[in-house]
Amino acid sequence: MPRYAVLLLLAACTCCAAAASEPYTIHPIGSTEAPYGYLEHLPDGYATTAKAKYPLVFFLHGLGELGDSNKDLPRVAGAGPLKLIANHDKLSAIFAQQQAIVIAPQGLREDKWWKNEKMLATLAFIIRTHPIDLDRVYITGLSMGGGGTWGMATSIPDQLAAIIPICGAAGPGDVTKLHGLPIWANHALNDGTVKFPDTTKKWFDRILADLKLGPDGGVMTGYMHTDKPWTGWLGKQGWQWQEGTMPANIPAKQLQLVLTVYPDGSHDSWSRTYDNPALWAWLFAQTRAKRH
Protein backbone atom coordinates (compact mmCIF):
# COMPACT_ATOMS: atom_id res chain seq x y z
CA MET A 1 0.00 0.00 0.00
CA PRO A 2 1.39 3.49 -0.82
CA ARG A 3 2.83 5.31 2.18
CA TYR A 4 0.09 7.92 2.07
CA ALA A 5 -2.62 5.31 2.62
CA VAL A 6 -2.60 5.14 6.43
CA LEU A 7 -2.90 8.92 6.81
CA LEU A 8 -5.55 9.09 4.12
CA LEU A 9 -7.65 6.50 5.90
CA LEU A 10 -7.60 8.70 8.98
CA ALA A 11 -8.63 11.83 7.05
CA ALA A 12 -12.23 12.89 7.45
CA CYS A 13 -14.49 11.61 4.70
CA THR A 14 -16.58 14.51 3.41
CA CYS A 15 -18.55 12.47 0.91
CA CYS A 16 -22.04 11.25 1.64
CA ALA A 17 -24.54 8.97 -0.02
CA ALA A 18 -26.35 10.39 -3.01
CA ALA A 19 -30.02 11.18 -2.67
CA ALA A 20 -32.65 10.01 -5.10
CA SER A 21 -32.95 12.29 -8.13
CA GLU A 22 -29.20 12.92 -8.37
CA PRO A 23 -28.15 13.83 -11.94
CA TYR A 24 -26.30 10.64 -12.76
CA THR A 25 -26.81 7.05 -13.78
CA ILE A 26 -25.22 4.21 -11.81
CA HIS A 27 -23.29 1.61 -13.80
CA PRO A 28 -22.20 -1.13 -11.36
CA ILE A 29 -19.12 -3.20 -11.96
CA GLY A 30 -19.97 -6.08 -14.27
CA SER A 31 -22.76 -4.19 -16.05
CA THR A 32 -20.32 -2.94 -18.69
CA GLU A 33 -16.92 -3.98 -20.03
CA ALA A 34 -15.20 -1.37 -17.85
CA PRO A 35 -13.11 -2.80 -14.99
CA TYR A 36 -14.64 -0.28 -12.58
CA GLY A 37 -18.24 0.60 -11.88
CA TYR A 38 -18.93 4.27 -12.43
CA LEU A 39 -21.39 7.13 -12.18
CA GLU A 40 -22.31 8.80 -15.44
CA HIS A 41 -23.71 12.28 -15.98
CA LEU A 42 -24.97 13.06 -19.48
CA PRO A 43 -25.91 16.63 -20.47
CA ASP A 44 -29.42 17.69 -21.39
CA GLY A 45 -30.14 16.90 -25.01
CA TYR A 46 -27.49 14.19 -25.11
CA ALA A 47 -27.47 12.47 -28.48
CA THR A 48 -25.37 9.74 -30.05
CA THR A 49 -25.60 10.98 -33.63
CA ALA A 50 -22.48 11.11 -35.74
CA LYS A 51 -22.24 14.90 -35.41
CA ALA A 52 -22.60 15.04 -31.62
CA LYS A 53 -19.32 15.45 -29.73
CA TYR A 54 -19.08 16.17 -26.01
CA PRO A 55 -16.23 17.18 -23.69
CA LEU A 56 -15.43 14.58 -21.03
CA VAL A 57 -14.52 15.21 -17.39
CA PHE A 58 -13.11 12.05 -15.78
CA PHE A 59 -13.13 12.38 -11.98
CA LEU A 60 -11.08 10.27 -9.54
CA HIS A 61 -12.14 10.18 -5.87
CA GLY A 62 -10.02 9.87 -2.74
CA LEU A 63 -9.15 6.89 -0.57
CA GLY A 64 -12.19 7.27 1.67
CA GLU A 65 -14.54 6.50 -1.21
CA LEU A 66 -13.08 3.13 -2.21
CA GLY A 67 -15.85 0.54 -2.27
CA ASP A 68 -17.37 -2.38 -4.10
CA SER A 69 -17.99 -0.39 -7.31
CA ASN A 70 -21.61 -1.44 -6.98
CA LYS A 71 -23.81 -0.54 -4.01
CA ASP A 72 -21.17 1.92 -2.76
CA LEU A 73 -21.08 3.90 -6.00
CA PRO A 74 -23.25 6.88 -4.89
CA ARG A 75 -20.57 7.82 -2.34
CA VAL A 76 -18.38 8.95 -5.24
CA ALA A 77 -20.76 11.86 -5.90
CA GLY A 78 -20.04 13.44 -2.50
CA ALA A 79 -17.26 15.63 -3.89
CA GLY A 80 -16.10 16.92 -7.23
CA PRO A 81 -18.01 17.68 -10.44
CA LEU A 82 -21.08 15.57 -9.67
CA LYS A 83 -21.59 17.38 -6.38
CA LEU A 84 -21.39 20.70 -8.19
CA ILE A 85 -23.89 19.62 -10.82
CA ALA A 86 -26.31 18.44 -8.14
CA ASN A 87 -26.26 21.88 -6.50
CA HIS A 88 -27.94 23.50 -9.52
CA ASP A 89 -26.04 26.76 -9.09
CA LYS A 90 -23.71 28.88 -11.22
CA LEU A 91 -21.08 26.14 -11.22
CA SER A 92 -23.53 23.53 -12.44
CA ALA A 93 -24.49 25.99 -15.17
CA ILE A 94 -20.91 25.87 -16.46
CA PHE A 95 -21.19 22.13 -17.03
CA ALA A 96 -24.57 22.60 -18.68
CA GLN A 97 -23.25 25.30 -20.99
CA GLN A 98 -20.31 23.12 -21.97
CA GLN A 99 -22.56 20.09 -22.50
CA ALA A 100 -20.03 18.07 -20.54
CA ILE A 101 -20.16 14.35 -19.87
CA VAL A 102 -18.89 13.51 -16.37
CA ILE A 103 -17.67 10.02 -15.49
CA ALA A 104 -16.74 9.13 -11.90
CA PRO A 105 -15.46 5.56 -11.46
CA GLN A 106 -15.10 3.94 -8.06
CA GLY A 107 -11.86 2.23 -7.12
CA LEU A 108 -12.12 -1.18 -5.49
CA ARG A 109 -11.64 -1.53 -1.75
CA GLU A 110 -9.88 -4.85 -2.33
CA ASP A 111 -7.26 -3.09 -4.48
CA LYS A 112 -6.59 -0.55 -1.69
CA TRP A 113 -5.59 2.11 -4.26
CA TRP A 114 -6.29 3.22 -7.79
CA LYS A 115 -4.88 0.79 -10.37
CA ASN A 116 -3.53 2.67 -13.35
CA GLU A 117 -4.33 -0.04 -15.87
CA LYS A 118 -7.95 -0.18 -14.67
CA MET A 119 -8.33 3.61 -14.80
CA LEU A 120 -6.96 3.67 -18.33
CA ALA A 121 -9.20 0.80 -19.41
CA THR A 122 -12.26 2.52 -17.93
CA LEU A 123 -11.46 5.76 -19.73
CA ALA A 124 -10.87 3.88 -22.99
CA PHE A 125 -14.24 2.14 -22.62
CA ILE A 126 -16.02 5.46 -22.08
CA ILE A 127 -14.37 7.01 -25.12
CA ARG A 128 -15.22 3.97 -27.22
CA THR A 129 -18.90 3.94 -26.22
CA HIS A 130 -19.70 7.67 -26.06
CA PRO A 131 -19.50 10.47 -28.66
CA ILE A 132 -16.55 12.20 -26.99
CA ASP A 133 -14.75 15.23 -28.39
CA LEU A 134 -11.27 13.73 -28.42
CA ASP A 135 -9.71 17.19 -28.22
CA ARG A 136 -11.48 17.86 -24.91
CA VAL A 137 -10.76 14.97 -22.54
CA TYR A 138 -10.02 16.22 -19.01
CA ILE A 139 -8.95 14.37 -15.85
CA THR A 140 -9.17 15.66 -12.29
CA GLY A 141 -8.95 13.99 -8.90
CA LEU A 142 -8.42 14.61 -5.22
CA SER A 143 -5.90 13.10 -2.80
CA MET A 144 -5.51 9.47 -3.93
CA GLY A 145 -7.40 10.52 -7.06
CA GLY A 146 -5.01 13.44 -7.53
CA GLY A 147 -2.21 10.90 -7.56
CA GLY A 148 -4.20 8.86 -10.05
CA THR A 149 -4.57 11.97 -12.20
CA TRP A 150 -0.79 12.39 -12.37
CA GLY A 151 -0.41 8.68 -13.15
CA MET A 152 -2.91 8.71 -16.00
CA ALA A 153 -1.40 11.90 -17.41
CA THR A 154 2.08 10.40 -17.64
CA SER A 155 0.59 7.30 -19.28
CA ILE A 156 -1.55 8.96 -21.98
CA PRO A 157 -0.52 12.64 -22.19
CA ASP A 158 -1.25 12.85 -25.91
CA GLN A 159 -4.89 11.89 -25.33
CA LEU A 160 -5.63 14.64 -22.82
CA ALA A 161 -6.52 18.31 -23.08
CA ALA A 162 -5.73 19.24 -19.45
CA ILE A 163 -5.55 17.89 -15.89
CA ILE A 164 -6.36 19.22 -12.41
CA PRO A 165 -4.61 17.19 -9.66
CA ILE A 166 -5.60 18.29 -6.16
CA CYS A 167 -3.37 17.40 -3.17
CA GLY A 168 -2.28 14.48 -5.31
CA ALA A 169 -0.95 11.52 -3.32
CA ALA A 170 1.92 10.60 -5.65
CA GLY A 171 5.57 11.42 -5.94
CA PRO A 172 6.85 12.66 -9.29
CA GLY A 173 6.98 10.37 -12.31
CA ASP A 174 8.36 10.91 -15.79
CA VAL A 175 7.74 14.63 -16.26
CA THR A 176 9.18 14.58 -19.78
CA LYS A 177 5.89 13.03 -20.89
CA LEU A 178 3.96 16.09 -19.70
CA HIS A 179 5.44 18.57 -22.18
CA GLY A 180 2.69 20.83 -23.48
CA LEU A 181 -0.05 19.36 -21.29
CA PRO A 182 -1.98 22.10 -19.44
CA ILE A 183 -1.84 21.44 -15.68
CA TRP A 184 -3.43 23.30 -12.78
CA ALA A 185 -2.49 21.71 -9.45
CA ASN A 186 -3.80 22.75 -6.03
CA HIS A 187 -2.50 21.93 -2.55
CA ALA A 188 -2.39 23.30 1.01
CA LEU A 189 1.17 24.07 2.04
CA ASN A 190 0.89 22.35 5.42
CA ASP A 191 -1.38 19.47 4.46
CA GLY A 192 -0.67 16.89 7.15
CA THR A 193 -2.02 13.94 5.17
CA VAL A 194 -0.42 14.33 1.75
CA LYS A 195 2.74 16.39 2.25
CA PHE A 196 3.07 19.21 -0.27
CA PRO A 197 6.92 19.17 -0.32
CA ASP A 198 6.98 15.44 -1.13
CA THR A 199 4.33 15.48 -3.84
CA THR A 200 3.02 18.51 -5.73
CA LYS A 201 6.10 20.64 -5.07
CA LYS A 202 8.39 17.89 -6.40
CA TRP A 203 6.26 17.48 -9.52
CA PHE A 204 6.52 21.20 -10.28
CA ASP A 205 10.21 21.47 -9.41
CA ARG A 206 10.95 18.65 -11.85
CA ILE A 207 8.64 19.95 -14.57
CA LEU A 208 10.23 23.41 -14.43
CA ALA A 209 13.73 21.97 -14.31
CA ASP A 210 12.98 19.75 -17.29
CA LEU A 211 11.65 22.72 -19.26
CA LYS A 212 14.72 24.76 -18.20
CA LEU A 213 12.35 27.66 -17.52
CA GLY A 214 12.10 27.66 -13.75
CA PRO A 215 14.00 29.66 -11.13
CA ASP A 216 17.13 28.12 -9.65
CA GLY A 217 15.47 27.92 -6.25
CA GLY A 218 12.51 25.88 -7.49
CA VAL A 219 8.80 26.47 -7.83
CA MET A 220 8.35 28.33 -4.51
CA THR A 221 10.82 31.05 -5.49
CA GLY A 222 8.98 34.38 -5.33
CA TYR A 223 6.12 33.08 -3.21
CA MET A 224 5.18 35.36 -0.31
CA HIS A 225 3.46 33.58 2.57
CA THR A 226 0.32 35.41 3.66
CA ASP A 227 -3.07 34.31 4.97
CA LYS A 228 -4.37 34.21 1.38
CA PRO A 229 -4.01 31.61 -1.37
CA TRP A 230 -1.38 32.33 -3.99
CA THR A 231 -1.14 31.11 -7.56
CA GLY A 232 2.01 30.59 -9.57
CA TRP A 233 2.17 30.16 -13.31
CA LEU A 234 4.62 29.90 -16.15
CA GLY A 235 4.37 32.97 -18.34
CA LYS A 236 6.43 34.82 -20.91
CA GLN A 237 8.63 36.19 -18.12
CA GLY A 238 9.16 32.80 -16.54
CA TRP A 239 7.69 31.45 -13.32
CA GLN A 240 5.83 34.06 -11.29
CA TRP A 241 3.46 34.31 -8.33
CA GLN A 242 0.40 36.39 -7.57
CA GLU A 243 -1.98 36.52 -4.62
CA GLY A 244 -5.34 34.88 -5.34
CA THR A 245 -6.67 31.76 -7.02
CA MET A 246 -6.41 32.97 -10.62
CA PRO A 247 -3.69 35.05 -12.29
CA ALA A 248 -5.20 38.42 -13.16
CA ASN A 249 -5.46 39.60 -16.76
CA ILE A 250 -4.06 36.40 -18.23
CA PRO A 251 -6.27 34.65 -20.81
CA ALA A 252 -7.08 31.08 -19.78
CA LYS A 253 -5.66 29.66 -23.00
CA GLN A 254 -2.28 31.20 -22.18
CA LEU A 255 -2.06 29.46 -18.81
CA GLN A 256 -0.47 26.08 -19.33
CA LEU A 257 1.27 25.39 -16.04
CA VAL A 258 -0.47 26.67 -12.90
CA LEU A 259 -0.13 25.96 -9.16
CA THR A 260 -2.43 27.28 -6.44
CA VAL A 261 -1.32 26.89 -2.83
CA TYR A 262 -3.41 27.47 0.28
CA PRO A 263 -1.67 28.86 3.40
CA ASP A 264 -3.05 26.31 5.88
CA GLY A 265 -2.84 22.65 6.87
CA SER A 266 -6.17 21.35 5.62
CA HIS A 267 -6.17 18.18 3.58
CA ASP A 268 -9.43 19.30 1.98
CA SER A 269 -8.12 21.48 -0.81
CA TRP A 270 -10.72 20.12 -3.20
CA SER A 271 -13.83 21.90 -1.91
CA ARG A 272 -12.42 25.40 -2.39
CA THR A 273 -10.66 24.40 -5.60
CA TYR A 274 -13.74 22.96 -7.26
CA ASP A 275 -15.80 25.93 -6.02
CA ASN A 276 -13.63 28.30 -8.09
CA PRO A 277 -15.48 29.21 -11.33
CA ALA A 278 -12.21 30.37 -12.87
CA LEU A 279 -10.82 26.85 -12.59
CA TRP A 280 -13.62 25.40 -14.72
CA ALA A 281 -13.46 28.27 -17.20
CA TRP A 282 -9.75 27.51 -17.56
CA LEU A 283 -10.33 23.78 -17.93
CA PHE A 284 -12.96 24.00 -20.63
CA ALA A 285 -10.85 26.55 -22.55
CA GLN A 286 -8.12 23.95 -23.04
CA THR A 287 -8.12 21.78 -26.13
CA ARG A 288 -5.68 19.14 -27.25
CA ALA A 289 -5.64 20.65 -30.75
CA LYS A 290 -4.45 24.07 -29.56
CA ARG A 291 -1.59 23.26 -27.25
CA HIS A 292 1.31 25.69 -27.35
N, C-alpha and C positions, 0 to 999 in steps of 0.2 A: 504494500500500500504506500502511495506517495507520502512524504514526510509531513505534508500539510494536513493529512486526513484526520489525525486525532484532534487537532485544534478546530478543524472545520466541523467536526461532529459536535463539538462543544458550543459552537456559535449558535446564536438564537435563530430559529427558523421563522422567517417572517411570512412564509407562504401558507395559505389556508385552502381548504377544499372549495372547489368551484360550486357556485349555486346553480340551480336550474336556470335555464335561459341564458347561459353564458354564450358568447359569440364564437363558439368553436365546435368542431365535431371530434369525437373521440375515436381513435383508430387503435385498438389494443394490439399488443404484440401477437403475431400469428394471423391477424386479419388481413395483412398485406405481406408483400415480399420483403419489406424493410425489417432489419434486425432489431429495431426498437419500435415499441408502440409510440404514438405521437398524437398531439393535439393539432388540429388544422383549422385555421381561420381563412375563409375565402371572402373576397370583397363582394359587396352588393353588385349584382349584374354579372357575376362570374360566368364566363362562357368558355367552352373548349373548342371554339371554331379556329380555323387555321390562322386567322388574322389576330386573334386575341393573344397578347403577351403581357405577363404580369411580373412586377418585381417580387423577389422572394426575400423574406427576413427569416433566417434560421436561428432560433434561440436555444441556448444551452444553459440549463439550470445549474444550481449549486449542489453541494454534497447532501444537504439536508432533504433534497427532493428525490433522491434515488428511491426506486420502488420496484414494483413488479411489472411495470410498463403495461398495466391492465387496469385493475380497479384503483390503483394509486394515481393514475394519469392526471386527474383534475388538479392535484397539488401543484403541478408544473405551471399552472396559470396564476399562481399567487404572486408572481413578480415578473417584470419584463413586459414585452409588447402586448401580450394577451391581457394582462392586468390593465394596461393603459386603454386598450380598445374597449374593455368592459366598462370603463368609467364614463364613456360617452361624453367626453369633454373636448377641449381644443386639441389635446394630443391625439385622441382617437380620430379626430377629424383629419389629422395629417395622414394617417394610414388610409382613411377612406378616400381622400383626395388622390393619393398615390395608387389606389387600387392594389394594395399590397397583399400578397399571400403571406401568412405567418405560419411557420411550422415549429412546434416545440416538442422534440422527442423527450422521452424519459429514460435516463440511464438505469441499468439494472442493479439492484441492491447486491445481488450475488457477485457482480463484477467489482464492486467497491469503488469504482472510478469510471469516468468516461473511457471507452475503448475507441481509439482513433479509427480503426478499420470499420467499426460499426457506425460511427458518426458519418464517415465518408460514404458508406453504402446506403445509409438512410437518405442522405442528401442526394445521391445519385438516383435513388428510386423516385424521390419527389420530382426531380428535374425530368426524369423519363416519363412520368405519368401526369404531369401538369404542364400547361402552356406558359412556361417561365421565360421571361426576358433574360437571355443568357448574359447580357451585358449589365444586369442589375441583380446580382446574387450577393446578398449581404449576410455576414455571420456576426452574432454578438452573444456574449455569455458573461455570467457573473461567478466569481470565485472559482470553484472547480470548472465551471462552464467557461470562465474567462481563460483558464488554462487550455481547455478544449478548443477555444477559438484560436489561440496561438498555434496549437497543434494542427488544426485543419488548415490554417492559412499557410503554414510552411509545407504542407502536403500538396495543396492544390492552389497555389497563389494565382495562377493564370486563369482560373475559373471564377475568381471573385472580383467584385467591384470595390469592396471596402469591408473593414472589420472594426468592431468596437469591443475590445476585451476590458472587463471591469474587474479590478483587484484579482487579476488572473493568477491562479495557483499553478504556476509552471515557471521553471527557470528557462533561460534563453536557449533557443534551438538554432538552426541554421538561418541566420538573418539574411544571408545572401539571396535566399529565395524570395525575400519580401520586397525586393527592389520595385519601386513604382506602385506598390499596393497602398492605397490610402488607409491609414490607421489612426484611430482616436482612442487612446487608452485613458483610463480613469482609476485613481487609487488614493486612499488616505495615507498620508505620510507615516503615521504611527499605527497603522493597522496591526493589531496584535495577533491576528489569525493567519493572514497571508502577508508576510513581511515585504513592504515596498522595496527596500534595498536589495533583497534577494531575487526579486521577480521582475516587476515592471521596470524598475530603474535599470536593471541589468540588460533587459531587452533593448531599451532606448540607448543606453551607452554603447551597446554593440552595433545597433543599427546606424547610429551617427558615426561611429568609428569606421564602420564598413563603407559608408558613403563618403568618408573623408570630408565631412561638412560640419562636424560638431566641434564645440569648444574643447580645448585640451583637458579641462577639468571635468568633462562629462556633462550629462543632460541637466544637472541641477545648477550649473554655472549660470549666474544671473538671477536665480530665483531669490526673492525676498520674502522671508517667512512673516506672514501677518495672520490675522484671524479670518482671512478671506481665502477662498479658493484661488489658485493661480493656474493659468494655462500657458504652456510652452508650445511653440510650433517652429517648423523649419520654413523660413521664408527666403526671400532674395538676399537678405543680409545675414543669412545664417540662422543659427538657433537663437530664439529670443523668448522672453517671458512677459506676461501681462497679467495684471490682476483681473479676476473674473473667470467665467466658464466658457467664454467664446472670444477669440481675438477680435478686437474692434476693427471695422472698416476693411476686413479681408474677405473677399468673395469665397464662398464655401468651396468652389471648385479649385481654388488656389491653395487650399489647405490639405496637404497630403500626409503630413506626419504631425500629430497633435497629442499632447499629454496634459490632462487636467489633474491637479493634485489638490486634495482637501487637507486643511491644517490640523486634523484631529486624529484620533485613534480608532474611529469606528470601522468595523469590517463592512458595514452596509454602505458601500459607495454607490450601489446600483440604484437605490430609490431616487436620490437627488440627480444622478446622471440621467436616468431614463425620463425624469420629469423635466429635463431641459429641452424645450422646443428646438433650440438651435442645433442640438445634437442630431435630431431626426432630419432637420432641414439639410444639414451637412451630409448625412448618410445618403438620402435619396437624391442628392445632387451628384453623387459619384457614379460614374459608369465605367465599365471595363474598357469600352471603346475609346474613352477620352483621357486615358492616363497620360500624365506628363512624361 
